[in-house]
């Protein structure tokens, strides 16, 4: 292998002549080969011959902006596999996924989506409870800082800081779909129909907003 990588030639077992080979080698691993070389678990000479153009693919937790598109891919796969059609992830289910750390990486996401499809009826949205067998505890929530009447800095989570206007919406009997559609429409108007800019206004990633817009309109953005 070292000779093939270095010189582009080899000799077959039992052969008496050298043969030239013209191949492109693509190697993949889920471990750090540099660390493996340091610990003596991987040959340094092979590592340096392979390490011509390294490409690092970050884990899902480091590129959550890709999650809505990946979820859509797996939904299509399992809709076909189980011969059913859900309405996709609910807003709360998507928010849960976007705040989860995904220790099992994309394979875990695939399994979670499959579970959601199995447990959800046709023409229904996949809920949070349908995604995980055990509700995840490693979800992050962003806290908002504010100053109380005594001048102390306090932290409030989004659920409590939004309770005032949330009560007003509930008292007005406005549905969740209407709230979401109104917010997205106003954000798109303010952003001149630019999805990326509207996503920043709403505090979402572009794929997350595009996913919601597609669910409401059926149009890809």
N, C-alpha and C positions, 0 to 999 in steps of 0.2 A: 504493500500500500504506500509506504514512504517513497519507494522508487517511482511508482506511477504518478504520485502527486508532484514529485520533484523533477523527474526526468521525462515523464510522459512515455515510459516504456516498461516492458515486463518480459519475463521468460516463463512460459507455461511449464508446469511440472512435467518432467520427462522430456521436454523439448530441448533442442540444441541451438536455437536461434532467438535473437532478441526481436520483439515485435513492438512497433510504435502504437500508441493508443491516443485517441483524441476525445477526451470525455470531460464533462463538467460535473464536478462533485458538489452536491448540496447536502450538508450535514446539519442535523437538528438535535438539540438536547434541551432538557428542562433543568439542567444543573449548570453551575458556573464552572466551565472547564479551566479557567485560570485558577480558581480555588482548588480544583481537583489536581491540577499540576503541582500546586504548592504542597498539597498533602500527600503527593506521591501516588494518587489513584489514577492518573492519566499521564500518558507519555508526553513529555514536553516536545520532543521532535515532531510527533504527529500533530500536536496542538498548533504549533507554529506553521506547519504546512497547510493545515485546514483554515487557519484564522486569517484568510486573505481579505475577505470582505464581510465582516460580521454584521448581522442584522438582529437587533434586539426587539422582540415583540413584548411590550409591557403587559403585565397581567390585567385582567378586567378591572380590578379596583383602581388602577391608575389611568384608565381611559373610559370612564363611565359614560362619556358622551356617545360612545359606540353602542351602549346597551340597548336603546330603543330599536335600532336597526337590527341588532342580533336577535332581540326578542321577536321582532316581526318575521325574521327568517325562520326561527324555530316554530313560531305559530303556524306558518304556512306548511312547514314540514309535518307537524303533528295533526293539523286539520286534515291533511290528505291521508295520513297514516291511520287516523281513527275515524275517518269519514264523518266529520262533524265540523261545525263552524261556530266559533265563539265570537264575541265582539272585541276580543283582545283584552289587554290589561286594563283594569279600572284605574282611575287617577291615583287612588290610594295605593293600589298594588304597584304601579309604576314608581311612585314616590318611595315606597319601601325598597324596591329594587335599586333605585338610584342612591339610597343611603346605606345599603348593605355592603359589607367589605369583600364578599365573594372569595372565601378561602379556597374553594374548589374550582375557581376560575371559570372559564366559559363552559366547561363540561357540567359544572354545577348549575349554571344558568339554564343549560339545555334540559337537565333533569327537572328543574323547578318549573319551567314552562310546560314540559310534558305532563307533570302532575296537575298543573292548573287546567290544562285542556281536558284531562281525564275527569276531573272533579266538577267541571263546569258544563251546564246544559247548553244546548244549541241556542244561539241568539242571546246569550247572556254574557256579561262582562266577567272576567276572571278576577276574583276578589283576593284580598290579602290572605285570608284563611285557606284558600285553595292552593297557594303557592308552596308553603313550607309545612312539613310534617310537624316541626316544632318551631314556634314563632322565634325568629332570630333576635338575639340580644346584642349583637355587635353592630347595631345601626347607629349612625351619628346624626345628631340633631343640632342645628346651629342655633345658638342663643343670641337674643338681641339685648344689648345693653341700654339701660335707661337710668335716669336719676329720679329717686323718689322725693316726696315732699320735704324730707329732712336733709336732702342733699347727698344721700348715699347712692353709690353706684350699685345697681341691681341687674341681674340677668333674668330675662324672661324668654321662654321658648315661644316659637311662633304661635302655638295653639292658644297660649294665654294672652299674648300681646294683641292677637287678632280678635279676641273675644267680643270687644265692643261692636265693631262693624258686623261681626258674625251674628250677634244677637239681632241687629237691625234687619239683616237679610232674612233670618228665620221668621221674625215677626211680620215681615212683608210677604211671606209665603212665596218667595222666589225660589225656583228649583235650582239644584246644583248645576244642571245642564245650562240653564239660562245664565247663571253667574259665570261659568267657564266660557261660554260663547261670547258673552259681553266683554269679559276681560281680554280674550284673545282678539276680538274684533277691534277693540279700542287700541290695543298694543300694536296691531298691524296697521291701523290708521296712523298712529303716531310715528311708526317706523317707515311710513311710505311703502307698505307691503313688502318690506325687507324682513325675511323670516329671522335672520341672524340678529338684527337689531331688536326686533320684537321679543325674541327670546331673552336678550339681555334685560329688557325692561321688566319682563315677568320673572326674572331670576331663574330661568331655565336654560338648558343647553339647546342648541339649534335642533339636534335630532329629537329631543323630548318634545319641543313645541311642534315640530313637523309631524311627529307621531300623533299628537292630539288633533292637529288640523286635519290630518288624513282621516282620523276616526269620525270627525264631524262632517267633512265634506267629501271624502272619498278621493281627494286629489292629492297627488304627491307634490311636495314642495322641495 
